[in-house]
């Protein structure tokens, strides 16, 4: 009898151990799937954030390159939280929400459901009029932005990254001390206080831009409990790769309403000779020089003042092969872009 009791006890004990092992296995599996699920969610959020930032960057470059009257300028940030660009100066309003309505976008959100933020070099703001461009207000591919981006270690990223023209931010989830409660009824919700969205690390405050005159500094810091900003930036090389293509065609006059050398060919079936200076007289002894933008019935009706005031005529090399074959080239530290015109048949290449 005693032996039988011992066997039953041992059997029950063994069954209990098996049940306990199964419970532990199930608990461990649940934890594992919970961790995997959390990791999967984070990966998807990160993908959405990266896609939103990339779309915003492409939209800003495209908007500028395609601007009807001021190609090369960028919209001011949205400082009222309604999606449209606002007013900005050299020292105020250059940090705000991405003006998604102005860019023709939906309200882009990062992976945590927050609308994007944006800062730009003040010189590039579209609130500077065409007539006010020129001198210190010129913008072209030889003019730097005034934003410095620093790496996670707090050291400035090297050229040709810096200085950059604009920065786009994803603010992520709110951190301790950040209040994102709504101040008004807007599409993005929340409020317009940058300190409730953008963070500080390595002594660099992304919510203020660490302004010094018209120079700003931001940081692409390492993620932590006190910093979760993600950002992308627009370098001069990236920006002018698109803008230069527009400018070459504008100087040549190969646009909807013909202008410049192309307009002269329309009228006379020959191209004008180069000039020694952008405003000098045409000289047919020259094989290269500048387009004479102030004469020769060039008729830059649309963008003449913009091109001249921002120094694009001075940067554009005009090669004259003969009266029916000319070429415009814009070359700078970021590369070159050219368009050939042979009897007003155009071929554009990027060497």
C-alpha positions as CSV (number, residue, x, y, z in Angstrom):
1,X,0.0,0.0,0.0
2,X,2.7,2.4,0.9
3,X,4.6,1.6,-2.3
4,X,1.5,2.3,-4.3
5,X,1.0,5.6,-2.6
6,X,4.6,6.6,-3.3
7,X,4.1,5.7,-7.0
8,X,1.0,7.9,-7.2
9,X,2.8,10.8,-5.5
10,X,5.7,10.5,-7.9
11,X,3.3,10.4,-10.9
12,X,1.5,13.5,-9.6
13,X,4.7,15.3,-8.9
14,X,6.0,14.5,-12.4
15,X,2.7,15.7,-13.9
16,X,3.0,18.9,-11.9
17,X,6.5,19.5,-13.2
18,X,5.4,19.0,-16.8
19,X,2.5,21.4,-16.3
20,X,4.8,23.9,-14.7
21,X,7.3,23.5,-17.6
22,X,4.5,24.1,-20.0
23,X,3.4,27.2,-18.2
24,X,6.9,28.6,-18.2
25,X,7.3,27.7,-21.9
26,X,4.0,29.5,-22.7
27,X,5.0,32.5,-20.6
28,X,8.4,32.6,-22.3
29,X,6.8,32.3,-25.7
30,X,4.3,35.1,-24.9
31,X,7.2,37.4,-23.8
32,X,9.2,36.5,-26.9
33,X,6.2,37.3,-29.2
34,X,5.6,40.4,-27.3
35,X,9.2,41.5,-27.8
36,X,9.0,40.5,-31.5
37,X,5.7,42.4,-31.9
38,X,7.2,45.5,-30.3
39,X,10.2,45.3,-32.6
40,X,8.0,44.8,-35.6
41,X,5.9,47.8,-34.7
42,X,9.1,49.9,-34.2
43,X,10.5,48.8,-37.6
44,X,7.2,49.8,-39.3
45,X,7.1,53.1,-37.5
46,X,10.7,53.8,-38.5
47,X,9.9,52.9,-42.1
48,X,7.0,55.3,-42.2
49,X,9.1,58.1,-40.7
50,X,11.9,57.5,-43.2
51,X,9.4,57.6,-46.1
52,X,7.8,60.8,-44.9
53,X,11.1,62.5,-44.4
54,X,12.2,61.5,-47.9
55,X,8.9,62.6,-49.5
56,X,9.1,66.0,-47.8
57,X,12.7,66.5,-48.9
58,X,11.9,65.7,-52.5
59,X,8.8,67.9,-52.4
60,X,10.8,70.9,-51.2
61,X,13.5,70.5,-53.9
62,X,10.8,70.0,-56.6
63,X,8.8,73.0,-55.4
64,X,11.8,75.3,-55.6
65,X,13.1,74.0,-59.0
66,X,9.6,74.4,-60.5
67,X,8.7,77.8,-59.0
68,X,7.2,80.0,-61.6
69,X,8.9,83.2,-60.7
70,X,11.6,82.5,-58.0
71,X,13.3,79.1,-58.7
72,X,15.8,78.5,-56.0
73,X,13.7,80.0,-53.2
74,X,12.0,77.9,-50.6
75,X,8.8,78.4,-48.7
76,X,8.8,79.7,-45.1
77,X,7.8,77.2,-42.4
78,X,4.2,77.0,-41.2
79,X,4.1,78.7,-37.9
80,X,0.4,78.7,-37.4
81,X,-0.2,74.9,-37.7
82,X,-2.5,75.1,-40.6
83,X,-0.2,73.7,-43.3
84,X,0.6,76.8,-45.2
85,X,3.9,78.7,-45.3
86,X,4.0,81.8,-43.1
87,X,6.2,84.8,-42.8
88,X,9.9,84.5,-41.8
89,X,12.8,86.8,-41.5
90,X,16.6,86.3,-41.1
91,X,16.1,85.8,-37.3
92,X,12.5,84.7,-36.8
93,X,10.1,82.1,-38.1
94,X,12.7,79.9,-39.8
95,X,11.7,76.9,-37.7
96,X,8.1,75.6,-37.8
97,X,5.9,72.9,-39.2
98,X,6.5,71.6,-42.8
99,X,4.1,73.7,-45.0
100,X,2.5,70.7,-46.6
101,X,-0.4,72.5,-48.1
102,X,2.0,75.0,-49.9
103,X,4.0,72.0,-51.2
104,X,0.8,70.3,-52.5
105,X,1.2,67.4,-50.1
106,X,-1.1,65.6,-47.7
107,X,-0.2,66.3,-44.0
108,X,2.8,64.0,-43.9
109,X,3.2,62.2,-40.5
110,X,6.1,60.4,-39.0
111,X,5.6,56.8,-37.7
112,X,4.2,58.1,-34.4
113,X,1.5,60.2,-36.1
114,X,3.2,63.6,-35.7
115,X,3.3,66.1,-38.5
116,X,6.8,67.0,-39.7
117,X,8.9,70.1,-38.8
118,X,11.2,72.2,-41.0
119,X,13.9,74.8,-40.9
120,X,15.6,76.7,-43.7
121,X,18.5,79.0,-44.3
122,X,16.9,82.5,-44.1
123,X,18.6,83.7,-47.3
124,X,16.6,81.1,-49.3
125,X,13.1,82.2,-48.0
126,X,10.6,83.1,-50.6
127,X,9.5,86.3,-48.8
128,X,12.5,88.2,-50.3
129,X,11.1,89.8,-53.4
130,X,12.7,89.6,-56.9
131,X,13.7,93.3,-56.8
132,X,15.4,92.8,-53.4
133,X,17.6,90.0,-54.6
134,X,21.1,90.9,-55.6
135,X,24.3,91.6,-53.6
136,X,24.1,89.9,-50.2
137,X,20.6,88.6,-51.0
138,X,21.6,86.6,-54.1
139,X,21.0,82.9,-54.2
140,X,22.7,80.7,-56.7
141,X,24.9,77.5,-56.7
142,X,27.9,79.5,-55.4
143,X,26.0,80.8,-52.3
144,X,26.1,78.6,-49.2
145,X,23.2,77.9,-46.9
146,X,23.6,79.0,-43.3
147,X,22.6,75.8,-41.4
148,X,25.2,73.5,-39.8
149,X,24.3,70.0,-39.0
150,X,26.2,68.1,-36.3
151,X,26.6,64.4,-35.9
152,X,25.7,62.4,-32.8
153,X,29.0,63.2,-31.2
154,X,28.3,66.9,-31.4
155,X,30.9,67.4,-34.2
156,X,30.0,69.1,-37.4
157,X,29.5,66.9,-40.4
158,X,32.1,67.6,-43.0
159,X,31.7,69.3,-46.4
160,X,30.1,68.9,-48.8
161,X,27.3,68.2,-46.4
162,X,27.7,71.4,-44.5
163,X,26.5,74.0,-44.7
164,X,23.0,72.8,-45.7
165,X,20.1,74.7,-47.1
166,X,17.2,73.2,-45.1
167,X,16.4,70.5,-42.5
168,X,13.3,68.4,-42.0
169,X,12.5,66.8,-38.7
170,X,10.4,64.0,-37.4
171,X,9.7,64.7,-33.7
172,X,8.7,61.2,-32.6
173,X,6.8,60.5,-29.3
174,X,6.7,63.2,-26.7
175,X,9.4,63.0,-24.1
176,X,9.2,63.8,-20.4
177,X,8.4,67.5,-20.0
178,X,7.0,68.0,-23.5
179,X,3.3,69.1,-23.6
180,X,1.7,68.4,-27.0
181,X,-1.9,69.2,-26.0
182,X,-3.9,71.0,-28.6
183,X,-3.9,74.8,-28.5
184,X,-6.5,75.1,-31.4
185,X,-8.4,73.0,-33.8
186,X,-5.9,72.2,-36.6
187,X,-5.2,69.3,-38.9
188,X,-2.0,68.3,-37.2
189,X,-3.3,69.0,-33.7
190,X,-0.9,69.8,-30.9
191,X,0.6,73.3,-30.6
192,X,3.3,75.4,-32.2
193,X,5.8,75.4,-29.4
194,X,8.9,73.9,-30.9
195,X,10.3,72.9,-27.5
196,X,7.4,70.5,-27.1
197,X,8.5,68.6,-30.2
198,X,12.2,69.0,-30.9
199,X,14.9,68.0,-28.4
200,X,18.3,68.8,-26.9
201,X,21.5,66.8,-26.9
202,X,25.2,67.5,-26.7
203,X,24.3,71.1,-25.7
204,X,22.5,71.6,-29.1
205,X,18.9,72.6,-29.0
206,X,17.0,71.6,-32.1
207,X,13.9,73.6,-31.0
208,X,15.8,76.9,-31.2
209,X,18.4,76.2,-33.9
210,X,21.0,77.8,-31.6
211,X,20.7,80.9,-33.7
212,X,23.7,83.2,-34.2
213,X,22.8,86.0,-36.6
214,X,21.4,84.2,-39.6
215,X,23.4,81.0,-38.9
216,X,21.7,78.0,-37.3
217,X,22.9,74.7,-35.9
218,X,21.0,71.4,-35.5
219,X,22.0,68.0,-34.4
220,X,21.3,64.5,-35.7
221,X,21.7,63.0,-32.3
222,X,21.7,59.4,-31.1
223,X,18.3,58.1,-29.9
224,X,17.9,58.0,-26.1
225,X,15.3,58.6,-23.4
226,X,15.9,62.3,-23.7
227,X,16.3,62.7,-27.5
228,X,14.3,61.1,-30.3
229,X,14.4,63.6,-33.2
230,X,15.1,62.2,-36.6
231,X,16.1,64.5,-39.4
232,X,17.1,64.7,-43.0
233,X,18.8,67.7,-44.6
234,X,19.0,69.3,-48.1
235,X,22.6,69.8,-49.1
236,X,23.6,72.4,-51.8
237,X,24.7,69.6,-54.1
238,X,21.3,67.9,-53.9
239,X,19.4,71.1,-54.2
240,X,21.2,72.6,-57.2
241,X,21.3,69.3,-59.1
242,X,17.6,70.0,-59.8
243,X,17.7,73.8,-59.8
244,X,20.6,74.1,-62.3
245,X,18.7,72.1,-64.9
246,X,16.0,74.8,-64.7
247,X,18.4,77.7,-64.8
248,X,20.4,76.4,-67.9
249,X,17.1,76.2,-69.8
250,X,16.1,79.7,-68.6
251,X,19.3,81.3,-69.6
252,X,19.3,79.6,-73.0
253,X,15.6,80.6,-73.4
254,X,14.4,77.1,-74.0
255,X,11.2,77.6,-72.0
256,X,7.5,77.8,-72.7
257,X,7.8,81.4,-74.0
258,X,11.1,81.5,-75.8
259,X,13.7,84.0,-74.6
260,X,17.4,84.8,-74.8
261,X,19.4,83.2,-77.6
262,X,16.5,81.0,-78.5
263,X,14.3,84.0,-79.0
264,X,17.0,85.7,-81.2
265,X,17.1,82.6,-83.3
266,X,13.3,82.6,-83.7
267,X,13.6,86.1,-85.1
268,X,16.8,86.0,-87.1
269,X,17.6,82.3,-87.6
270,X,21.0,82.9,-86.1
271,X,22.2,82.9,-82.5
272,X,23.8,86.0,-80.9
273,X,27.6,86.1,-80.4
274,X,28.9,85.9,-76.8
275,X,29.7,88.9,-74.7
276,X,32.8,89.5,-72.7
277,X,30.7,90.4,-69.6
278,X,27.1,89.5,-68.8
279,X,26.0,93.1,-69.7
280,X,28.6,93.7,-72.4
281,X,28.2,93.9,-76.2
282,X,28.2,90.8,-78.3
283,X,31.6,90.1,-79.8
284,X,31.8,87.6,-82.7
285,X,35.5,87.2,-82.2
286,X,34.7,85.3,-79.0
287,X,34.0,81.6,-79.0
288,X,32.8,81.6,-75.4
289,X,31.8,84.1,-72.9
290,X,28.4,85.3,-71.5
291,X,24.9,85.8,-72.7
292,X,24.4,89.5,-73.1
293,X,21.2,89.7,-71.1
294,X,20.7,93.5,-71.4
295,X,20.5,93.7,-75.2
296,X,20.2,91.9,-78.5
297,X,16.4,91.8,-78.2
298,X,16.8,88.8,-75.8
299,X,13.5,89.5,-74.2
300,X,13.7,87.7,-70.9
301,X,10.1,88.6,-70.1
302,X,9.5,86.1,-67.3
303,X,12.7,85.5,-65.3
304,X,15.2,88.1,-66.6
305,X,15.4,90.1,-63.4
306,X,15.5,87.0,-61.2
307,X,18.4,85.5,-63.3
308,X,20.3,88.8,-63.3
309,X,19.8,89.7,-59.6
310,X,20.8,86.3,-58.4
311,X,23.9,86.1,-60.6
312,X,22.9,83.3,-62.9
313,X,24.0,85.1,-66.1
314,X,27.4,85.6,-64.5
315,X,27.7,81.9,-63.8
316,X,26.5,80.6,-67.1
317,X,29.2,79.9,-69.8
318,X,27.9,80.6,-73.3
319,X,29.8,78.7,-76.0
320,X,29.4,79.8,-79.6
321,X,30.3,77.2,-82.1
322,X,28.7,79.0,-85.0
323,X,25.6,81.0,-85.8
324,X,23.4,77.9,-85.6
325,X,25.0,76.1,-82.7
326,X,25.5,77.4,-79.1
327,X,25.7,75.8,-75.7
328,X,25.0,77.0,-72.1
329,X,26.8,75.4,-69.2
330,X,26.5,75.9,-65.5
331,X,29.5,74.4,-63.7
332,X,30.2,74.6,-60.0
333,X,31.7,72.6,-57.1
334,X,28.8,70.2,-57.4
335,X,29.2,69.4,-61.1
336,X,27.9,70.8,-64.3
337,X,24.9,70.8,-66.5
338,X,24.7,71.8,-70.2
339,X,22.2,72.3,-73.0
340,X,23.2,72.4,-76.6
341,X,21.0,74.3,-79.1
342,X,21.4,73.5,-82.8
343,X,19.0,75.5,-84.9
344,X,16.7,75.5,-81.9
345,X,16.8,71.7,-81.5
346,X,17.9,71.1,-77.9
347,X,20.0,68.4,-76.2
348,X,20.7,68.6,-72.5
349,X,23.3,66.5,-70.8
350,X,25.0,66.2,-67.4
351,X,28.7,65.4,-67.9
